[in-house]
Amino acid sequence: MTDTQKKREPRYRVSKGKGSLTPAFFTNWKFLAEAYARYRCQNYGRIEKLVSGQYTPILEWGYAIRPSYN
């Protein structure tokens, strides 16, 4: 890979589902990744950062949905 290609490679990715292997969003800006995750991934989200050629999770959250019995 050339230096230009390495700079264009997204440094952050956002996944919407816990078992989802396909990320929903890629970006080079942490602020944009956090904003997308906050508004689009209400029940579960994970933000990963590119470190030494591998993505490592830097933020992950999930909310349990309780069934309501009336």
C-alpha positions as CSV (number, residue, x, y, z in Angstrom):
1,M,0.0,0.0,0.0
2,T,1.2,3.5,-0.8
3,D,1.3,6.3,1.8
4,T,-1.7,8.0,0.1
5,Q,-3.8,4.8,0.3
6,K,-2.9,4.4,4.0
7,K,-4.1,7.9,4.8
8,R,-7.4,7.3,3.0
9,E,-8.1,4.1,4.9
10,P,-10.8,4.8,7.5
11,R,-9.5,4.8,11.0
12,Y,-12.9,4.3,12.8
13,R,-15.8,1.9,12.0
14,V,-19.2,1.6,13.6
15,S,-21.2,-1.7,14.0
16,K,-24.9,-1.7,14.8
17,G,-25.6,-5.3,15.8
18,K,-23.7,-7.5,18.2
19,G,-23.4,-10.4,15.8
20,S,-22.9,-8.2,12.8
21,L,-19.6,-8.7,11.0
22,T,-20.4,-6.0,8.5
23,P,-19.9,-2.5,9.8
24,A,-22.6,0.1,9.2
25,F,-20.3,3.2,8.9
26,F,-16.7,4.0,8.2
27,T,-15.0,7.4,8.9
28,N,-11.6,9.0,9.6
29,W,-13.1,11.2,12.4
30,K,-13.8,10.0,15.9
31,F,-16.4,12.7,16.4
32,L,-18.4,11.7,13.3
33,A,-18.2,8.0,14.4
34,E,-19.6,8.9,17.9
35,A,-22.4,11.0,16.4
36,Y,-23.5,8.3,14.0
37,A,-23.4,5.7,16.7
38,R,-25.3,7.9,19.2
39,Y,-28.2,8.6,16.8
40,R,-28.3,5.4,14.7
41,C,-27.4,2.6,17.1
42,Q,-29.8,3.1,20.0
43,N,-29.9,-0.5,21.4
44,Y,-26.4,-1.7,20.6
45,G,-23.3,-0.1,19.1
46,R,-19.6,-0.6,18.8
47,I,-16.9,1.8,17.6
48,E,-13.6,0.3,16.6
49,K,-10.3,2.1,15.8
50,L,-7.6,1.0,13.4
51,V,-4.4,0.3,15.3
52,S,-1.4,-1.4,13.6
53,G,-3.6,-2.7,10.8
54,Q,-6.3,-4.2,13.0
55,Y,-9.5,-2.8,14.3
56,T,-9.8,-2.8,18.1
57,P,-13.0,-1.8,20.0
58,I,-12.7,1.5,21.8
59,L,-16.4,1.9,22.8
60,E,-19.2,-0.6,23.1
61,W,-22.6,-0.5,24.6
62,G,-25.9,-2.4,24.7
63,Y,-29.2,-2.2,26.3
64,A,-31.4,-5.1,27.3
65,I,-34.9,-5.1,26.1
66,R,-37.3,-6.5,28.7
67,P,-40.5,-8.1,27.6
68,S,-43.6,-6.5,28.9
69,Y,-46.4,-8.8,30.1
70,N,-49.7,-7.1,30.7
